[in-house]
Amino acid sequence: MESRALKMFGSKVRELRKERGMSQEALADAANVNRSYLSEIEQGIVSPTIVVVLRLAKALDVPAAALVDDFTTAMLARLKL
C-alpha cells in the first residue's frame, strides 16, 4: 500500500502547486530539487526524504502538515503501512 500513500502525497503536492499557479520548474527551483524528481514525487513514483518534504512546504508557503493532512488516522489504518 506504500504506492497508494505515495500517490496521495504526490497528488497533494501537485494540487498545492497548481493552486499557487506554479509550474513544476518553478516549484523545483524554489525547493532546490530537480524538476524530473519533482515530477516523480507528484506521480507517486519516489518517496521523498523529510528534508525534501520540508523544502516543498517552504516553497509552497504551507506548513509541512498541509502536505500530509489527508492522512487521517482512519486513512492510515486503511493503508495498512
Secondary structure, 3 states (H helix, E strand, C coil): CHHHHHHHHHHHHHHHHHHCCCCHHHHHHHHCCCHHHHHHHHHCCCCCCHHHHHHHHHHHCCCHHHHCCCCCHHHHHHHCC
